[in-house]
Amino acid sequence: MKKIKYTILFSILMITLSSAQTQTSDTNYRNSIIETIKKIETIFKIKVVDDRGLLKGKELDFSDWRIEQGNLEVSLSNVLSPFNLTYFKKPDGFYQIRKYEHYKVSIDKATQRLSFLTNLYITKEDWVKRKAEIKDCMKLSLGFDKAPETPNSKPILTKKRKYKGYSVENIGLEILPGVYTTGSIYKPYPLKKKSPVIIMPNGHFGDGRYRKSEQIRAAILAKMGAIVINFDLFAWGESLLQFPSTTHRNSIAATVQVLSAVRLLDYAATLKYADMDKVGVTGGSGGGSHTMFLAALDDRIKVSVPVVMVSSHFSGGCPCESGRGIHLCATGTNNAEIAAMAAPMPQLIISDGKDWTNAVPELEFPFIKRAYSLFGETELIKNAHFANEGHDYGVSKRMAMYPFMAKYLGLDLDKVTNKKGEIDESKCVVEPYEKLFVFGNKGENLPKNALKDINELYKLFGEENHREDEVKK
């Protein structure tokens, strides 16, 4: 055993001596990054894993000089950052080499960040001031200050379909000159009194608002007594009639999606039976991101249910969520803090154990709850965590959302409850895609002024499209 130990130590010594002999100022002490990482492992007694082969073939000037004894994190960052690489500390204690992604950090770094943010505001007044700073910055980052006014055109509405307890009609709303947001409006039927409004930003789930579970969620909420507006992502669904799917990864997608929700709510405010004092928002995945954004930015929102997206270490890999730099606001924020901006309105955070929301009960939820405590309203923030489930807005998650919306928007659960006392989704009609189209089966009814050039969309905001070449590919 001792012989093996000495052999290993001798090998490390030889590597060190060899490295020292070949590195001189004549070559800027250039060394293989793999060799430098081996030194870091030896010095700090850790294990670094490069299971993606990201270190292969890379060399760095002054590589070994970048090691700072006594500071592991700085040493790793010094060596990795020139290659746009980073590290994630894994639960097993290993350090995994990862490609740098601005929207994703390791949980240990996220924990440090939340601790830093916690110390920024001690009183309610401190938090209100910071919240206002983040909010103003988010609006500027999204380009709201440069957004053209809503066109005067009338909304395009399809024929209303009537079902037991609710109706459905499709809407095409010109939110910017030549830019139409498309969606479906579910209403209680018959509609005879003021009804709460629920806006449903769509996520990246397959088939968008046409998918079965999406239709069921909107229909149940309508049967419970809400006017529900479910709308397409940018360059998704019928928006594809104007912009190809590749443009969904343009940063302007984030602006259009937030603006779509805001201007659909403006439209809802014109409806005879819309109760704009009771407005809720819910969506999953990317729709969960936009649920948080809308609750943070639009004071009309009174109840928020973000689903499988509240995370301090992941802010959404799609530019439609993280492409406009809103997480750089106020010297840096994250989705946990943006979710906290909903305080003190009722908010249900739905999370699961198999995606980036797996740490919510122990990490993000206590942080967000603290913001509510500054208002003395901790009973208004809840977390429904499904440890054995994955990334979806499935049945169990909907069953957690329905009673919460009912409680705080004054909806009637009895209208969707069967004799066993269970919420029954089986009576909802799942419509074929063509019934949900606004502009016809082949887009034949798309208005003639419809914008189809992503560059022209950027120009509406006084900006340039810097992804033009990539989009053309």
N, C-alpha and C positions, 0 to 999 in steps of 0.2 A: 504493500500500500504506500509506504514511504517512498519507494523507488518511483512509483507512478507520479506521486506528488512532486518529487524533485524534477522528473522529466518535464512535467507541465510548466513548472517555474522556469526551467532552463529554456524551454521553447519561447516563453514570453520574453525572457531576457534577450535571446537571440534576435527576436523580432524587433525589440526595442533598439538594440545595438545596431542592427542592420539599417533600421529606419534612420537612426541618428547619423550613421555614416554616409548615407546617400542623400540626406537632406542638408543643403547648404544655402547660403544666401545667393549663390550663383543661379540656383533654380527656384528662388523664392520659397525654399523649404517645401517644395511641392511634394505631396504624398497622396497615396490612394486613400480615399475616404473610408474604405473598408478597414484599412489598417488603423486609421485614427479612431474609428468606432471601437475596434478591439482594445485600444489603449483605454478608452473611456470605460469599457466593461471592466477592465482590470483595476483601474483607479477607484471606481465607485462600487465595485462588486455587484454589478447588475448583469442582466441578460438582454441583449438587443436582438430583435427578430426582424429580418428583412425577407419575409416570405413572399414578397412581391417583386423581388429582384431590383429594387429601385436604386441600390447603391452601386450596382455593377458598372465597372468601367469609368467611374467618376473619380477625378483627381482635383485637388484643391490647393492653391497657394497658401502657405503659412498654416496648413491644416492643423498640425499638432500644437501650434502656438495658440490656437483658438480654445484649447482646453483650459478651463479655469478650475483648478483644484478646489474642492469644497463647494462647488456649485454645478451640480449635474445638469439641471434644466438649461442653464445658460450655455454650458459646454455643448450639449446636444443641439441647441438652437443655433449656436455659432457655426457649427459644422454643417448642419442640414439646410439652413435657410438660403445659402447661395444657390442651391439647386431647387428651390421651391419645394422642399421636403420638410416634414415635421415628424413628430413622434406622438404616439398615444400610449399612455400607461394603461396596461390591461389589468383586469382583476387578479390575474395570476402573478402580478408583479413584473412581468416582462414589459419591455418597451418596444412597441411595434413601429417600424418606419412606414410613414404614410405620405402620399402626395399632399401638398398643402392645398386645402380647400377653405375658402374664406367663410363658408357657411357651416363649417363643422369643426369642432374642437373636442378634445378628450374630456371625459366627465370630471377628471381631477382639475383641469383648467377651468371648466365651467363652475365647479364648486368654489374655486378661488375667486372667480369673477363675481359670483353672487355675494360672496363675503365682502368684497370690495364695494359693491353696489349698496349693500345693507348699511354700510358705514357712511354713505353719502347723505342719508336722510334719517334723522332721529325723530323729528316731530312731524305732525300732519302738514304743517306749513312748509317744511322742507320738501316733503314729498309732492305737495301740490305745485310748488315752484318747479321741481324737476320734471314732473309730468307735463307741465305747460311747455317747458323747454323742448322735451322730446316731441311733443305733439306738433309744435310749430316747425321743428326741423323735419319731421316726417312729411308734412304737407309740402315743404319746399323741395325735399328730395324727390317726391313723387311728381313735382311740377304743377301742383294745383294752382300756384300763383300765375302760371302762364297758360292755363287751360282756357280755351275758348268757351264762351257762354253756350248753354244748351240751345240747340236750334229750336226754332218756333214750330217745327213740323209736328203734325199730330201723330201719336203712337199708332203703329199698325197692329190691329187686333184681329185675330181669326174668330171664326164662329165658335160660340161657347158650347162645350159638351157637358151634358148634365147627367150626374150619377147620384146614387143614393147618399145624400148628406153633403155632397160637394159638387162643384163644377170646375172645368178646366178650359182655359183659353190661352192662346199663345200671343206673345208680344214681341214686336220689333221696335225698339226705342232708339231714335237718333240722339246719341249722347254727345257727339261731336259732329261737326260738319262732314257728312258722308260716312260716318262711323256708326253702325247699328249694333246695339247689344240685343241679343235674342234670348228669350226665356219663356217660361210658362207660368201663368197665374192660376193658383188654386184658391177657390173661395168657398165658404160655407154655402150650402144650398138647401132651402131658399135663404137668401141674404136679406134680412129685414132690420138689422140693428148694427150699431157700431161694433166693429170687430178689430182685435189686435192685428198687427202686421208682423210677419216673419220673413226676413230676407235670407235666402239660402245661396251663398257663394258656392260654386261647384269646385270639386277637387279633381285630381288627376286619375280618378278611377275610370276604368274602361266604360265607354259609351256615354259618359257625362250624364246630363239630365235625362237621357232616354233610358237609362238603366232601371231595372225593376225596383231595386231598393230605394232609389232616388224618388221615383214616382210614388211609391208607397209612403215614404216619409212625408212628402208634401201633402198627399191625400189625407193621411191620418190627422195631421195638424189642421187641415182645412175642416175636416169633419168635427174636430174639437172646437172649432169656432174662429180660426185664424185665416186671414188673407195671406197666402204664402206666395212669394215670388222667387222662383228658382231660375238662375240664369247661367248661360254658357261661359266658359273660360274664353279668353282671347285666343283667336286662331284655333278654335276647338268647336265642335258641333257646327252650327250654322254660320258661325263666324268664319269658317273655312271658305265660305263663298266670297269673302273679301280678302282674307290674308292666309297664305299657305301655312301648314303646320310648323314649318321651320321657323317662322317668325314668332311662334309662341315663346321661344327662348330669347327674344329680344327684351331688353329691360323695360321698354315701353309697355309691355304686357302687364306689369305690376300696376302701372299708372291707370291703364284702361280698366283693369278689373276692379280696382278700388273706386274709380270714378263711375263705373257701371252701377255698383251697389248704391252709391250716393244719389245718382240721378234716377235710378229706379225708385228709391225712397221718395225723391221729389215728386215723381209721378204718382206714387201711392198716396201722397198727401192731397192729391186732387180728387181722389175717389170719395164718393158720397159717404160710404160706410166705413172708411178707414179710420181707426182710432190711433192717431199718431202719438198719443201719450203712452201707448203700450206697444213698443216695437222691440222685437227680438231678432237675434241673428244666430245661425248655426251652420256649420259646414265641417267636412272632414278632410284630412290631409291638407292639400293646398287650399281647400275651402276653409280648413281650420285656421290656416295662417290669415286668410282674409277676414275670418270671423274676428280674430284678435285685432287686426288692423282697423276694421270698421268700428268695433267697440271703443277703441282708443281715440279715433278721429271724429266720429259723428255723435254728437250729444243726443241725438234722437234715440239711439239704442239704449234700451232699459234692461235687457236680459241677454246674456251671452252664453253660448255653449260651444266652445271650440273643441273639436274632436281629433284625437290622435296627432296633435301637432304642437302642444305646449312643451317646449324643451329649452333648456339653457345651453345645450351643446350642439343643437342643430337648428338652423334657421330656414331650412328649405333649400333643396338642391336646385330648384328651378328659378331662373331669373324673374319669373312672374311673382316670386315671393321675396327673393333676396337680391334682385338685380339693380335696385335703385339706391342702395347704400343707406337705407333707413336704420340699419343696425349699427351704423357709425354715429348716429345722432347722440348729442349730449356727451361727447367723449367716449361713446360706446355703450350699446345696450344689447338686449337679446329678447327672444320671444317670451321668456318668463317675466321680464320687466314690462314688456308691452302688454301681456295679459294682465299684469297687476294694475295697469292704467284703467282697467274697467272699474276698479274700486271707487265707490262702494256699491255699485249695482250688483244684483244677483248674478252669479256666474258659476256654471258647472263645468269643470274641466274633466274631460273623459280621456283616459289613458289606457295603455295596455302593456303587457310584459315583453312583447316581441318586436318592438321598434324603438325609436329614440325617445319615447315617452315612458320607458320602463322604470326610470328613477323618480317619476313625478311625486309619488307619495312621500318619499324621504327627502328629496332635493328641491324641486320647483314649488310644490304645493306649500310647504312651510314658508318659503320666501314670499310667495304671493299673498298668503294669509296674513303675513305681517303688515302688508300695505292696508289690508282691510282692518286690522287691529288699530291702526292710526285713526280710523273713523269710528271705532267701536262697533264694527259691523261684521265680525268674524262668522256669524251664523249665515251670512249671505254668500259665502264662498264654499263650494263643495267639490269633492273629487270622487269620481266613480272610476275605480281602477280594475281592469280585467287582466290579471296576471298571466293567465293561460291563453290569452287571445293575441291576435296580430293586428296589422294595420288595415283597418276597415271601419265602415260606419254600419256594422252589422246589427242584427236583431237585438242582442243584449244591450248594445250601446244606445239604440233607439229607445229601448224600454226604460233606460235611465233618463233619457232626455225628455220624453213625453210628460211625465209627472212634474218635472222641474219647470218646463214651459207652462204647464197648466197652472201650477201654483202661483207663479209670478206674473203671468199675463191674463189670469182669470179665464182660462179655457175649461171646457167641460169634458172631463175624462169619461164620464158616464156614456157619452155618445159613441165611444169606441170600445167599451168594455162589454165582454160577453157574460153569460150567466155564471161563469166560474170566477168572475172578478178579474179576468185577464184582458189586457189590451189585445184586441183581435184585428190583425192586419189583413185577414183573408178576404174581407169584403171590398177591398180596393180594386179598382180596375186598372190593369197594366195596359196602357195604350201602345199600339205599334208606332214605330218611329215616325211614319209619315203623318200621323195625327198631331205630332208635336212640332212639326215644321211650321215656321212662320211664312217662309217665302216660296212654298210649293215643293213638290217632290224633287224637282231638278233645279230649284233656285230661280225659277222663271219669274217670280214676283219680286225679286230683289230690286229695290229702287234704283233708278238710272243714275242717281248721283252718288251711289255707293263707292266709297274710296277703296282702291285695290292696290295701292302702292305704299309699302311700309315707310318709304322715305318721305312721302307726303304726310303720313301720320306724324312722324317726328317733327316735320316742319310746322305742324299746327301748334307745337309747343316751343317753337323757336330753337329746335335741336337738330342735330345730325345723327344719322344712323351709322354708327361705327362698326356694325357687324355686316355691312352690306355685302362684302366679298364672301363672307362665310354663308350668308343666306343664299347667295347665287349658286353656291356649290350644291 
